[in-house]
Amino acid sequence: MALVGALVLTGCAISHTDEIQMGAEYASELNRQLVFVQDPELNRYLTILGDSIARPADTRGFTWHFYLVDTKEVNAFALPAGYVYVTRGLVERTETLSQLAGAMGHEIAHVTRRHAAKQMERVQQANVGVTLACVLTGVCEHEAVRVGVEVGGAAVFANYSRDDESQADEDAVTNVVRVGISPRGIPELLSKLLAERTERPDALSAWFATHPTEEARITRTNQRIATLDPGTLARLTVDSPGFQRFRSRLLGTSTTAGAAREDRD
């Protein structure tokens, strides 16, 4: 983490090379804290889907990494330079390929727009200290993904502004349409999560801590979709057998964290 501390202390703008190193360093630390789904087939599907969306959107030649975090918590977040994390809980909430692709297209947009890197340029040294303590010492007394939320939510990698979220939503539409996937899954998933929050607010605390979702975002995204050619929209993929096999396989596996708790009990 020496690079990150030096950048904050000196107030230097983050170069392309610095951004790559920063993302790699944070991912290395974060990956020691998180528990991942250990199923090659599931990870392969997520990587192929993520790469198919990210490659056309990426103009800076990042090496993209996609991780399936093994927790029932609902969240997705990204680190600079192409590290994208999606939780089991979020995948389980999705019902179609377009919904999962939309969520991934949104996180990819945060990377390509440099939102996370720009926040690092603005963040105060004290906030970084709290964040690093959370990651490096495990003082965050939550499930593994909550550590990720602290990295993403404690003023460094998430808690994006409404403008950032709007930009990421707009780019997500472009990102999925570009690869032949319907963008309608983006407002569908947001609406689904908002509806669930009214019934089970605690279950979605991680998502709403890092994604300030409101009805206005859904409205704006639908307005953006309405500007697309209806004929083009009708030809885009909403769902696929491959996605349904992926989701069914995930639903058929138990969480590593859950198994570990059962072993201790």
C-alpha positions in Angstrom: 0.0 0.0 0.0 3.0 2.3 -0.1 2.0 3.7 -3.5 -1.5 4.7 -2.3 -0.2 6.4 0.8 2.4 8.3 -1.1 -0.2 9.5 -3.6 -2.4 10.8 -0.9 0.4 12.4 1.1 1.8 14.2 -1.9 -1.5 15.1 -3.5 -0.3 13.9 -6.9 -2.7 13.1 -9.7 -2.8 9.4 -10.5 -1.2 8.4 -13.7 -2.3 5.4 -15.8 0.6 3.4 -14.4 -0.1 4.5 -10.9 -3.8 3.5 -11.3 -2.8 0.0 -12.5 -0.4 -0.4 -9.5 -3.0 1.0 -7.1 -5.7 -1.4 -8.3 -3.4 -4.4 -8.0 -2.3 -3.5 -4.5 -5.8 -3.0 -3.2 -7.0 -6.1 -4.9 -4.2 -8.1 -3.4 -5.1 -6.9 0.1 -8.8 -7.2 -0.4 -8.6 -10.8 -1.8 -7.0 -11.9 1.4 -10.1 -10.8 3.3 -12.8 -12.1 1.0 -14.1 -15.6 0.5 -14.7 -16.6 -3.2 -16.9 -19.2 -4.8 -14.5 -22.1 -5.6 -16.2 -23.5 -8.7 -14.2 -23.2 -11.9 -17.3 -23.4 -14.1 -19.1 -20.6 -12.3 -16.0 -18.4 -12.3 -15.4 -19.1 -16.0 -18.9 -18.0 -16.9 -18.6 -14.8 -14.9 -15.2 -14.0 -16.4 -16.3 -14.6 -20.0 -19.4 -12.4 -19.5 -17.4 -9.7 -17.8 -14.7 -9.7 -20.4 -17.2 -9.6 -23.2 -18.6 -6.3 -21.7 -15.4 -4.8 -20.6 -13.1 -5.3 -23.6 -15.1 -3.1 -26.0 -15.6 -0.4 -23.3 -11.9 -0.3 -22.3 -9.7 2.2 -24.1 -6.7 1.9 -21.8 -5.8 -1.7 -22.1 -6.5 -2.9 -18.6 -6.2 -6.6 -17.6 -9.7 -7.3 -16.2 -10.4 -9.6 -13.3 -13.9 -10.7 -12.2 -14.5 -12.3 -8.8 -17.6 -14.1 -7.5 -17.7 -13.4 -3.7 -19.1 -16.2 -1.7 -21.6 -14.3 0.5 -25.3 -13.9 0.7 -24.8 -10.1 1.1 -26.0 -8.2 -2.0 -23.3 -6.1 -3.6 -21.1 -5.4 -6.5 -18.1 -3.1 -6.6 -15.0 -2.3 -8.6 -11.4 -1.3 -7.9 -9.3 0.9 -10.2 -7.8 -0.7 -13.3 -10.3 -3.5 -13.9 -11.0 -5.5 -10.7 -14.8 -6.2 -10.5 -16.5 -8.1 -7.6 -20.0 -9.5 -7.7 -21.5 -11.3 -4.7 -23.4 -14.5 -4.7 -26.3 -12.6 -3.1 -26.6 -10.3 -6.0 -26.5 -13.1 -8.6 -29.2 -14.8 -6.7 -31.4 -11.7 -7.0 -31.0 -11.6 -10.8 -33.5 -13.4 -12.9 -32.1 -12.9 -16.4 -28.8 -12.4 -18.2 -29.7 -8.8 -18.9 -30.0 -8.0 -15.2 -26.6 -9.5 -14.3 -24.9 -8.0 -17.4 -26.4 -4.6 -16.5 -24.9 -4.7 -13.0 -21.5 -5.7 -14.3 -21.7 -3.0 -17.1 -22.3 -0.4 -14.4 -19.3 -1.5 -12.3 -17.2 -1.6 -15.5 -18.3 2.0 -16.2 -17.0 3.1 -12.8 -13.6 1.8 -13.9 -13.5 3.2 -17.4 -14.8 6.6 -16.1 -12.0 6.6 -13.5 -14.5 7.3 -10.7 -12.6 5.2 -8.2 -9.3 6.6 -9.1 -10.6 10.2 -9.0 -12.0 9.6 -5.5 -8.5 8.5 -4.4 -7.2 11.8 -5.7 -9.7 13.7 -3.5 -9.8 11.5 -0.4 -8.4 12.8 2.9 -5.4 11.0 4.5 -7.5 10.3 7.7 -10.1 8.5 5.7 -7.5 6.3 3.9 -6.1 5.4 7.3 -9.5 4.1 8.5 -10.0 2.2 5.3 -6.6 0.6 5.4 -7.0 -0.4 9.0 -10.3 -2.1 8.1 -8.6 -4.1 5.4 -5.3 -4.8 6.9 -6.2 -5.5 10.5 -9.7 -6.9 10.1 -11.2 -4.5 12.6 -14.5 -4.4 10.6 -16.5 -6.9 12.5 -18.7 -8.0 9.7 -18.9 -10.9 7.2 -16.1 -11.0 4.6 -17.8 -8.9 2.0 -18.4 -6.1 4.5 -14.6 -5.6 4.4 -15.0 -5.1 0.7 -17.8 -2.6 1.4 -15.5 -0.7 3.7 -12.8 -0.6 1.1 -15.5 0.4 -1.4 -17.6 2.5 0.9 -15.3 4.4 3.3 -14.8 7.3 0.9 -12.3 5.5 -1.4 -13.8 3.1 -3.9 -17.5 3.7 -3.6 -20.2 5.9 -2.1 -20.1 7.6 -5.5 -21.8 10.9 -6.2 -25.2 10.9 -7.9 -23.4 12.2 -11.0 -21.0 9.3 -11.0 -23.9 6.8 -10.6 -25.8 8.5 -13.4 -22.8 8.3 -15.7 -22.3 4.7 -14.8 -25.9 3.9 -15.5 -25.8 5.6 -18.8 -22.6 3.9 -19.8 -24.0 0.5 -18.6 -26.7 0.9 -21.2 -24.1 1.5 -23.9 -21.9 -1.3 -22.6 -24.5 -4.0 -22.7 -26.2 -2.9 -26.0 -22.7 -2.9 -27.6 -22.5 -6.7 -27.0 -26.0 -7.5 -27.9 -27.6 -7.6 -24.5 -30.8 -5.8 -23.6 -30.4 -2.8 -21.3 -33.8 -3.3 -19.8 -32.3 -5.5 -17.1 -30.6 -2.4 -15.5 -33.8 -0.6 -14.3 -35.4 -4.0 -13.7 -32.7 -5.0 -11.2 -32.7 -1.6 -9.5 -36.5 -1.7 -9.2 -36.3 -5.2 -7.7 -33.8 -4.2 -5.1 -35.7 -1.0 -4.2 -38.8 -3.1 -3.7 -37.0 -5.6 -1.5 -35.5 -2.9 0.6 -39.0 -1.9 1.8 -39.5 -5.4 3.1 -36.0 -6.5 4.2 -33.8 -3.4 4.6 -31.0 -5.2 6.5 -30.6 -7.7 3.7 -29.6 -5.0 1.2 -27.6 -2.7 3.5 -24.3 -3.4 1.7 -25.8 -2.5 -1.8 -27.4 0.7 -0.7 -24.3 1.8 1.2 -22.3 1.7 -2.0 -25.0 2.4 -4.6 -27.3 5.4 -3.8 -30.2 4.0 -5.6 -33.4 6.0 -6.0 -36.4 6.1 -8.3 -34.9 9.0 -10.2 -32.0 6.7 -11.4 -34.5 4.2 -12.7 -36.5 6.9 -14.5 -33.3 8.3 -16.1 -32.2 4.9 -17.2 -35.6 4.1 -18.7 -35.5 7.5 -20.5 -32.0 6.6 -21.9 -33.3 3.3 -23.1 -36.3 5.0 -24.8 -33.9 6.9 -27.0 -32.7 3.6 -28.6 -34.1 2.3 -31.9 -37.1 0.0 -31.0 -36.0 -2.4 -33.7 -32.6 -2.7 -32.2 -34.0 -3.2 -28.7 -36.3 -6.0 -29.9 -33.3 -7.9 -31.3 -31.2 -7.7 -28.1 -30.8 -10.7 -25.8 -32.8 -10.7 -22.6 -31.9 -14.1 -21.3 -30.0 -17.2 -22.2 -29.8 -20.9 -21.3 -26.2 -20.4 -20.3 -27.1 -17.8 -17.7 -29.9 -20.0 -16.3 -27.5 -22.9 -16.0 -25.0 -20.6 -14.3 -27.5 -19.3 -11.8 -29.0 -22.7 -11.1 -25.5 -24.1 -10.5 -24.8 -21.3 -8.0 -28.1 -21.8 -6.3 -27.3 -25.5 -5.9 -24.0 -24.8 -4.1 -23.7 -23.9 -0.4 -21.7 -20.9 0.7 -18.1 -21.5 1.9 -18.7 -19.1 4.8 -21.9 -21.0 5.7 -20.0 -24.4 5.6 -17.3 -23.0 7.8 -19.8 -21.8 10.4 -21.5 -25.2 10.4 -18.1 -26.9 11.0 -17.5 -24.6 14.0 -20.9 -25.3 15.5 
